[in-house]
């Protein structure tokens, strides 16, 4: 069974002196916004600084001054962004960032990044970038072009793992898998102590976790199927410090690291990336909104032949 785990992501920053997204907007609004991209809210966890919604297709986080929504599958996240921009006074909106990474099967998506960015450009003036080569792992970023300049302390870390170890895939696709089993396997409570956690195991496969502590957030999404396995970690807490542990558990064939405003990216890579992984791509650029974006792809070079993938020609499959 195939599922597109690769995410689309949007972050919208507002003027918190005029509106608190956390206190002044009710859950009905967020439900309606999420439904626009063909997803549903499953559950939530909150504190005085942040509310995290677990979605049928990833996650939504709401703070006083911003929101972060991440969706996967064939969701149309641009519809949710458009909904927000249509319902919130544009004067209050300070910055919009929209991001899409390369999909396993881009042709199965209902829109492309090019189409999404054109729609957003009809509402707000923006700039677009691609980090990474078109024939390899890459991320597209569209951001609003205005006088906004990001705070250098506003950091984001994304660790994206592909083709996890076969035994790991088998473990994460076992029948009767529970959220506690996945948390224990990933050593979540040890790596990220003191967080309020909300997580869910999907049927037949898949796992999502939201964790918050004050303004800090962590979100994890797992698509464990061997043919298209993908695991993503995102946080505003430094993920480099747990990179070795996570890679040791998952043993992916390749992974990406993408950061916003991590000025020591080069040193972090040298310190925390295991030596068996070799760099395939390194991209760095400062966006006009003040964010320093760094992107790197690493692969574990293979020295042993594997068998070709057998496909079922009688079934409907995106892999054909």
C-alpha angles and dihedrals in degrees: 000000000000126000126172105235096174110113141228115208139192131186121188122187121198139183101273092192089070101033138015111210088196099050106023102045120069127218093255089069092052091047091053092047092050092047090058089071093044098259135117136216111247102178143328145217125199149178134179093284106036144019120204122200120198108217134201084243104035128292152324124200124190126193130171093267106025150018132219121198124183123185136175138184114051095322119146100225092173087070091059092048090050090050091054093047091050094052103040120068108258090223088068095051112095102173142000122197121183122186136184129177128205112283127220089234108019092171090067092059120102092228140011129234088253091057092044093050091049090054092049091046089058088062104033135016108254150166128224134208140179119216110198134018120300093236094052140036110321144157128219119211128191119183137178113261109222139108094292116127120191122237108248089229092059097099134170130190125196124185112186118187126194133195098009119205114292094238090050090051091050091049093051093049096051118129116260093021111170131203089246090055091054093045091051092047092051091042090231099162091052097044094041109027124182099026128132104237133205116178141161140194113219127214127275091000141345142075135216131186134187120188128179136184115175105310092340120105138185125188128184128186125185129194099180103179108125096227093058107010116170134165125189131193122187131175146144085231119087106272093183089081092063098035096102092050094048094046090048090056098043100032094199122192088230141357142187130220119201123177139180116213098352099143093182095055095130094051092045091054092049092049103041110026111094114245095240089069117082126203115250100170137015121184129172131174139153112231120220089249090066100258117134105214121196124185130184135174122203130189134194102226112231122225099173126072119241129200122263116260112261112223130200105234092190095060132072105255134164087213093072 
